[in-house]
Amino acid sequence: MKLSIAILATTASARMKETEVQDAYFAGEEIVLSNPAARSIKQWHDCGEAPPLPENARAVECSGDKCAAVCPIGWRSQARWTIKCKADNTWAHSKFSPCITCPSMRDELDKVVEAESGVAYQEIMHKKQNLPWTQFFCGTADAKSLLIKNRLFKKGKNKRSVKCICKNGRNGDPAWKKSCDWEFQGKPWSPSDVNDVQCKTRTNDKKKCPDRMRRSPVGDDGWSGGYEVVEPEYLSVPALMKCTGEKEMDGWFAFCKPTEKSADCPKDSWDQLYGECGVADLLPICDKKKKKCPEQVKPTSPPGCNPMMSHCKPTPPHELVPHWKKCAQFFGAFGAFQVWCEPAEIPEDCPVDSWLQLFGECGVSKLDLCSDLE
């Protein structure tokens, strides 16, 4: 019995996925669409001519009792990409779904002139997903940092990827329908965002630091030249809680600057807070004595449970925090296993108390930063 199950699993895995069919077609290799060990002698041509070529597709390839639409590299089928010849010699469906991809950024990319702006880019194809990525970086020698989607990356030479992501059931579509959109670090990206990518030179960085106060219009409240209160910029810096401390200020607590960078504080975040033009330069210095955190209770499995069974595994500490899903970010699923991570900023619907319990100085979360999983 075990042997037959193993054989069945091996033969089932021989049937190709959509991206594998693409790779095989463009490499001139054999395409396998049906289980080669199946007893059925049904062949696709028993149903007559293959279904017609769908919109934007490169070819229709047939093998065994199926035919498949082959989309160009960088494209995906919107839904149905295989059609089977049934026992009564008729096709299960009359046509394939069209091939789709992300909106073109060609016009915007053609306007990027490295010699003038310092911005460079390269277009690559993700090996496993067969979908396009556009990577931006600073190509000139004097460029120090890269500004993209209102985020400043100090290491401008490092490539930052804008990814074409194709998912089912987005934008109000039904679950079976796929759509493709650009994303940058998990957030939506439109072709017009290309126009805002900038490289900042060392000279410019030293001379120009942004004004972090907004003047109130004259006559607004009878005052002239005053300042209105705005939310401090440091609250939006990624991994803020890992790069700051807490200082008691006569009955209330304030953020403070640690005397040295902790191991879990990302360098980019530290530089955004305390580097040249840092947004947290006015924070007080933390006391040298570090806050004592209570000892965390190790999670245990329910009595009588086998820890090898998935439903008996101990509950992670972060899942015991109220509203933890409103504060963490869902990264992806691998079968029944879900991956969550720590977002760069506090989500709007995340209670502050829950955020501090998860990611504060004594936070219980062991989740990775979402930016580290990209």
C-alpha positions in Angstrom: 0.0 0.0 0.0 2.8 2.4 0.9 4.6 1.7 -2.4 1.4 2.4 -4.4 0.9 5.7 -2.6 4.5 6.7 -3.3 4.1 5.8 -7.0 0.9 7.8 -7.2 2.5 10.8 -5.6 5.5 10.6 -8.0 3.4 10.4 -11.1 1.0 13.1 -10.0 4.0 15.4 -9.5 5.1 14.7 -13.1 2.1 16.8 -14.3 3.5 20.3 -14.9 2.4 23.6 -13.4 1.7 26.6 -15.6 5.2 28.1 -15.1 6.8 24.7 -15.8 4.9 24.4 -19.1 6.2 27.9 -20.0 9.8 26.9 -19.3 9.5 23.7 -21.2 7.9 25.3 -24.2 10.5 28.0 -24.6 13.3 25.6 -24.0 11.9 23.1 -26.6 11.4 20.4 -24.0 8.6 17.8 -23.6 5.4 19.0 -22.0 3.5 16.6 -19.7 -0.1 17.6 -19.0 -1.6 14.2 -17.9 -0.6 11.6 -15.5 1.7 9.3 -17.5 0.8 6.3 -15.3 -3.0 6.7 -15.8 -4.8 3.7 -17.4 -6.9 5.9 -19.6 -6.1 5.8 -23.3 -8.0 9.0 -24.0 -6.1 11.4 -26.2 -6.8 15.0 -26.8 -7.3 14.6 -30.6 -10.3 12.3 -29.9 -12.1 15.6 -29.3 -11.0 17.0 -32.7 -9.2 20.3 -33.1 -7.5 21.9 -30.0 -9.3 24.8 -28.4 -8.5 28.2 -30.0 -5.5 30.3 -29.1 -6.5 32.7 -26.3 -5.8 36.4 -26.2 -2.1 37.3 -25.7 -1.1 33.7 -25.6 2.0 32.3 -27.5 0.7 28.8 -28.3 -1.6 26.0 -27.5 0.2 22.7 -26.6 -1.5 19.3 -26.1 -0.4 16.1 -24.4 -2.3 13.1 -23.3 -6.0 14.0 -22.8 -5.4 17.8 -22.2 -4.4 20.9 -24.0 -2.8 23.9 -22.4 -2.5 27.6 -23.3 1.1 28.8 -23.1 1.4 32.4 -22.1 4.6 34.5 -22.8 7.2 34.7 -20.1 6.1 37.4 -17.7 2.4 36.6 -18.3 -0.1 34.4 -16.5 -3.4 32.9 -17.5 -6.3 34.8 -15.9 -8.0 31.5 -14.8 -8.4 28.4 -17.1 -5.1 27.4 -18.8 -5.8 23.7 -19.4 -8.8 22.0 -21.0 -9.5 18.2 -20.9 -11.0 16.0 -23.5 -13.9 14.2 -21.8 -14.9 10.5 -22.2 -17.7 11.5 -24.7 -15.1 13.1 -27.0 -16.1 16.7 -26.2 -14.0 19.4 -24.6 -14.7 20.2 -21.0 -14.7 23.9 -22.0 -14.8 25.7 -25.3 -12.0 28.3 -24.7 -9.1 29.3 -22.5 -8.8 32.4 -20.3 -6.7 35.3 -21.7 -3.1 35.8 -20.6 -2.5 38.8 -18.4 0.4 40.7 -16.8 1.0 43.9 -14.9 0.5 47.3 -16.5 3.4 48.5 -18.6 5.8 50.9 -17.1 7.7 51.4 -20.4 6.8 55.0 -21.0 7.8 56.0 -17.5 11.0 54.0 -17.6 12.0 55.5 -20.9 12.0 58.9 -19.2 14.5 57.8 -16.6 17.9 59.3 -17.6 20.7 58.1 -15.3 23.1 60.9 -16.2 20.6 63.5 -15.1 18.8 62.0 -12.0 21.3 59.4 -10.9 18.5 56.8 -10.9 19.3 53.5 -12.7 17.1 50.5 -13.2 17.1 46.9 -14.5 14.3 44.7 -15.6 14.6 41.0 -14.6 12.3 38.0 -14.6 11.8 36.1 -11.4 13.0 32.6 -12.0 10.3 30.6 -10.1 7.3 32.9 -10.8 8.2 33.9 -14.4 6.9 37.4 -13.6 8.7 40.7 -14.2 10.5 42.7 -11.5 11.9 46.2 -12.0 14.9 47.0 -9.7 15.8 50.6 -8.9 19.2 51.8 -7.6 21.6 54.7 -7.7 24.1 54.4 -10.6 26.3 57.4 -10.2 29.4 57.6 -8.1 28.3 60.5 -5.9 24.8 59.1 -5.2 24.4 58.2 -1.5 20.8 57.4 -0.9 17.7 56.3 -2.8 14.3 57.8 -2.3 11.4 55.6 -3.4 7.7 55.7 -2.3 8.6 58.4 0.3 11.1 56.0 1.9 14.8 56.9 2.1 17.3 54.1 1.7 20.7 55.1 2.8 22.5 52.5 0.7 21.5 53.8 -2.7 23.6 51.3 -4.6 21.4 48.4 -3.3 18.7 47.4 -5.7 15.1 47.8 -4.5 12.6 45.6 -6.3 9.2 46.5 -7.6 7.4 43.2 -8.2 4.7 42.1 -10.5 2.3 40.0 -8.3 -0.6 37.9 -9.7 -3.2 36.8 -7.2 -6.7 35.4 -7.3 -9.8 37.2 -6.1 -8.4 40.7 -5.8 -10.1 44.0 -6.5 -13.6 42.5 -6.0 -13.0 39.7 -8.5 -14.3 36.2 -7.8 -11.9 33.7 -6.2 -11.2 31.9 -9.5 -10.1 35.0 -11.4 -6.5 36.2 -11.3 -5.3 39.8 -11.7 -1.8 41.2 -11.8 -0.5 44.4 -10.1 2.8 46.0 -9.2 3.8 46.0 -5.5 6.8 47.5 -3.6 7.5 45.9 -0.2 3.9 44.6 0.0 2.2 48.0 -0.9 0.5 49.0 -4.2 2.7 50.6 -6.9 1.5 52.4 -10.0 3.6 53.2 -13.1 3.4 56.9 -12.2 5.4 56.2 -9.0 8.5 55.8 -11.3 8.5 59.5 -11.7 9.1 60.1 -8.0 12.2 57.8 -7.6 15.2 59.9 -6.7 18.8 59.6 -5.9 20.3 62.0 -3.4 23.9 63.0 -3.6 26.3 63.4 -0.7 26.4 67.1 -1.3 22.6 67.5 -1.3 22.2 65.3 1.8 24.6 67.6 3.8 23.1 70.8 2.7 19.4 70.1 2.7 17.6 68.6 5.6 13.8 68.7 5.4 11.9 71.2 7.6 10.0 69.1 10.1 7.7 71.9 11.3 4.8 73.4 9.4 4.0 77.1 9.7 0.5 78.1 10.4 -1.0 80.6 7.9 -0.9 84.2 9.1 -4.3 85.2 10.6 -5.4 81.6 11.3 -5.7 82.1 15.0 -4.6 85.7 15.5 -0.9 84.6 15.5 1.6 85.3 12.8 4.5 83.0 12.0 3.5 80.3 14.5 3.8 76.5 14.2 1.0 74.0 14.2 1.4 70.7 16.0 2.0 67.8 13.7 2.7 64.1 14.3 6.4 63.5 14.9 8.0 61.9 11.8 9.9 59.3 13.9 6.6 57.5 14.6 6.6 56.2 11.0 10.2 54.9 11.0 10.3 51.1 10.5 11.2 49.1 13.6 10.8 52.2 15.8 10.3 50.1 19.0 13.5 48.2 18.4 15.5 51.4 18.0 14.1 53.5 20.9 13.7 53.2 24.6 11.3 54.5 27.3 12.2 57.3 29.7 10.1 58.3 32.7 9.3 62.0 32.6 7.5 63.0 35.9 4.6 60.5 35.7 4.6 59.9 32.0 6.8 58.0 29.6 8.5 59.4 26.5 10.5 57.8 23.7 14.3 58.2 24.2 17.5 57.5 22.2 19.5 54.5 23.5 23.2 55.1 24.1 24.0 52.6 21.5 22.3 50.7 18.7 20.8 47.3 19.8 21.5 44.2 17.7 17.9 43.9 16.6 17.6 47.5 15.4 18.0 47.7 11.6 20.8 50.1 10.5 18.5 51.9 8.1 16.0 52.7 10.8 18.8 53.8 13.2 20.1 56.2 10.5 16.6 57.6 9.7 16.2 58.3 13.4 19.6 59.6 14.6 21.8 60.0 11.5 22.5 63.1 9.5 19.0 64.8 9.0 17.7 62.2 11.6 14.0 62.8 12.5 14.5 61.9 16.2 17.4 64.2 17.0 15.4 66.0 19.7 14.6 62.8 21.7 16.2 62.7 25.2 19.0 60.2 25.9 17.8 57.0 27.6 19.0 56.2 31.1 21.8 53.7 31.0 19.9 51.3 33.2 17.8 49.1 30.9 14.1 48.5 31.7 13.7 45.1 33.4 11.2 43.0 31.5 9.1 40.3 33.2 10.2 36.7 32.5 8.1 35.4 29.7 6.1 32.2 30.4 7.0 29.4 28.0 3.9 28.1 26.1 2.8 24.6 26.8 0.6 22.1 25.0 -2.8 21.2 26.4 -2.8 18.2 28.8 -2.8 14.8 27.0 -1.8 16.4 23.6 0.8 14.9 21.3 3.1 17.9 20.5 3.8 16.2 17.1 0.2 16.9 16.0 -0.4 20.4 14.5 -3.6 21.1 16.6 -1.7 20.3 19.8 1.3 22.6 19.3 1.7 25.3 22.0 0.2 28.7 21.3 2.9 31.2 20.5 3.0 34.2 23.0 2.1 36.8 20.4 -1.2 35.0 19.7 -2.3 35.6 23.3 -2.1 39.4 22.8 -5.5 40.9 22.2 -6.0 42.1 18.6 -2.6 40.7 17.5 -3.8 40.1 13.9 -4.6 43.8 13.6 -1.0 44.7 14.5 0.9 42.0 12.6 1.0 41.6 8.8 0.1 38.4 7.0 3.0 37.4 4.7 1.8 34.2 3.1 0.6 30.6 3.6 2.5 27.4 3.0 -0.2 24.7 3.1 -1.8 24.9 6.5 1.1 26.9 7.9 0.6 30.7 8.0 3.5 33.2 8.2 3.0 36.5 10.0 5.6 39.3 10.4 6.2 42.6 12.1 5.1 45.6 9.8 7.3 48.6 9.4 4.6 50.9 10.9 1.8 50.7 13.4 -1.4 49.8 11.4 -4.2 52.3 11.8 -6.6 49.8 13.4 -3.9 48.3 15.8 -4.4 49.4 19.5 -1.3 51.0 20.9 -1.4 48.7 24.0 -1.4 45.6 21.8 1.5 47.0 19.6 3.6 47.6 22.7 2.9 44.1 24.1 3.9 42.6 20.8 6.8 44.8 19.6 7.7 47.2 22.5 10.9 47.0 24.6 9.4 44.0 26.5 7.4 42.7 23.6 6.6 39.0 23.5 6.6 38.7 19.7 9.4 36.7 17.9 8.1 37.5 14.5 10.6 38.6 11.8 10.4 42.1 10.3 8.4 42.0 7.1 11.2 43.8 5.3 13.6 40.9 6.1 11.2 38.4 4.4 11.1 40.3 1.1 
